[in-house]
Amino acid sequence: MTNTEDTPKLPRLSASARRVVDGLLSGESLGASRNIRRINDLFVSIAEEWETPSSEELITTLLQTGENLIATRGRNTPAIANAIHLVLVGLEQQKAASFAELQAFFWLAEMNTMRHLSETLIFWPGMG
């Protein structure tokens, strides 16, 4: 179990985003690829539901959520932690981006993550 003192805190999230996080943390979804897709969908939904004009606050919320999920879901499943890192890399440079640009950012990140994950699973030692 993760030491809660060392686990980054989750930021304030909408009720629907919080339900997704709770489902991820409870192990509701099995399999790394399903969890990775749900996490990326979570990031997109946080951006879509964002109610303030501050992209900087949105990006901070996304990064904090990602860090929490890396420390919790990614702790015992490195593929999840690596995928979150791949999705969030470069996000800080998007502070002036519009919501449409952030959605495109996450769509491209998801495509790259899924490609990387499939290559990793295909060539994983002992997997065939």
N, C-alpha and C positions, 0 to 999 in steps of 0.2 A: 504494500500500500504506500502511496505517495505521502511524504511528510507534508502536512498542510501548511506548516510554517514556511516551507521553501517553495510552495506552489504559488505561482503568480495568481493574483486575484482576478476573477472575471469582472469586466466592467459592467455597468448597468446595460441590460439588453431588453428588447421587447419581449412580451410574454411568449410570442411564437418562437423567437430565437432561443429563448431560455428553455422551452420545451425540447427543441432540437438538441441543445447542449446537454440537457438532462438525459435524453435518450442515448446520446453518444457516451456519456460518462457511466451510464448504467450497463452498457454493453448490449443494448437493445439490438443493435445491428452487428451481425457477425461478418468477419472478413475485412481485411485491410482495404481492399479496393472499394467496398461499399462505404466504409467509414470515411475514406478519403473523398469520395463523391459527395457524401452528406456534409462534410466539413466545408468543401468548396461551395456547395449550395447554401450553407449557412452564411458564409462570407457574402455571397451575392444578395441573400435576403436581408442581411443587416444593412447593406448599402441601399437596397431598394426601399427599405422601411425608414431610412434615416430622415429625421425631421428638421434638422438644423442645417443652415447653409454652409457650415464649416467642414470642409473636406479634411482639414487637419484633425479635428475631433473624431471624425469618422475613421480616419486612418489609424489614429491612436487606439480607438475601440477595436478595430480589426486586429491590430498587432497584439494588443493585450489578450484578446480572445485566443489568437493563435498561440501565444506563449503559454496560456493556461492549458490548451489542448495538447501542446507538445509535452508539457510536464505531466499530464494525466494520461491521455490516450496514447501518446507517443512514447511514454516511458518504457513500456514492455513490448511495443511494436514499432521498431525503428522505421519501418516503411511509412508509417503514419507521420512520425516526426519529420522525416525527410521530405515527404510530400507537402506538409505545411510550410516548411522552409522554402521549398521551391515555389509555392504559391505566393508567399509573402515577400520574397526577395524583390527588391525594387519598388515596393509599395510606398516607402517613404518619399521617393522621388515623384510620386503622383499627387502631391498635395494641391496642385492647381487643377487637377483633372475634374471634369464634369462627372456626373453619375453615369452617363452613357460610356464615358471613357473608362471609368472604374469597372463597369460591367464587362467591357471588352477586355480589360486587363485580366479579370478573373476568368473569363472564358478562355483566353489564350493560356493562362496559367494552368487551367484544368486540362486542356488538351496536352500541354507539355508534360504535366504530371502523369497523366494516364499513359502517355507514350513511354515515359521513363519507367513507370511502374511495370508496364507490360514487358519492356526489355529486361528489367531486373528479374522479373519472375521467370521469363523464358531462359535466361542464362544463369540463374541462381545455382550455385554448386549443389550437386546431388538431386537436382530437379529434372532428371531425365537424361 
